[in-house]
Amino acid sequence: MVNWIKNDGPNSDVVISSRIRLARNIEGIPFPIIMDDKQAQQVVKIVKDAIFNSNTVLAGEFIDLEIDKLSDIDVQRLVEVHVVSPDLVKNRKRSAVLLRRDETVSIMINEEDHIRIQCLNTGFQLENVWDLADKVDDVIEENVKYAFDEQLGYLTCCPTNVGTGIRASVMLHLPALTITGYTKGMLQTISKIGLTVRGLYGEGTEVAGNMFQLSNQLTLGQSEEEIINNLTTVTHQLVDREWAARENIAKHDRYGLEDKIYRSYGILSNARKISSKEAMDLLSDVRMGVDMEILKEVDINTINQLMFDIQPASVQKLAGITDGAEQRDVARAEVIRQRLNKK
């Protein structure tokens, strides 16, 4: 199990994970979008040297994933468990990924920016992942001269990242707020306070399994602490509202709620073919049932792990199949049955 998927963090019944991502670039080298292959190799060498060939505390903590040598399925699996971004995969022949041995930190080289430091952990612990990201950033900056402007801050490829270069986000499971229709209005309200809501895999992706990724929209003109505090406040509010909605549904339609949860569990336990979308929606119901102690036949960590193991590349890897949507759907159903029916 990837460490951040475990259900042992604060408020992990609603907050699946907390993430901090820092965007940095090296002074004097063009952004990845316009640099040539030689410059790309130069960036990779500079960052790797800063981690592996320096007398820093990070020297023995990271491994090189050698992403350019991995199969397409293995690379896509890294995307599915949020170790790397979809953007990095598009240009992986000129990129690199350094992963901390405990899997809480990944350093993506030549994604949209030269350096993307990502720290990810289970539950609601933005402050902890920020502290870790900041320490990694400081160590790299001791050995690498960043592109920095005294007035603007850190210079990045995308204007929305200029300034602190920080993107703070939490992944939230909001099934009850979705059932009650609150999430529709949430999108408009949140955008007014400098936050944005995305799908499971970030910008341009759809919400799956009632999983919402909430993050800051801009970085310019705000300090890291202000960005994190704003996101923390809103996250606390959403956690409270989600649980209030769950309790309200249970109070006014207990049998309907139990029926929804057990029907979903029954389908997942017996289906012979299932798409990733249907599986995610049903797993969302089951996860809510486990959190509310309505459903006690399954462990929450099993559900958390399944939500990522049923994604296309992960299913292909687990089942040993190469391609084909129907093959994947059959294999996905089998993986789910095996996990849920394990005694």
Secondary structure, 3 states (H helix, E strand, C coil): CCHHHCCCCCCCCCEEEEEEEEEECECCCCCCCCCCHHHHHHHHHHHHHHHHCCCCCCCCCEEECCHHHCCHHHHHHHHHCCCCCHHHHHCHHHCEEEEECCCCEEEEECCCCCEEEEEEEECCCHHHHHHHHHHHHHHHHCCCCECEECCCEECCCCHHHCECCEEEEEEEECHHHHHCCHHHHHHHHHHCCCEEEEECCECCCCCECCEEEEEECCCCCCCHHHHHHHHHHHHHHHHHHHHHHHHHHHHHCHHHHHHHHHHHHHHHHHCCCCCHHHHHHHHHHHHHHHHCCCCCCCCHHHHHHHHHHCCHHHHHHHHCCCCCHHHHHHHHHHHHHHHHCCC
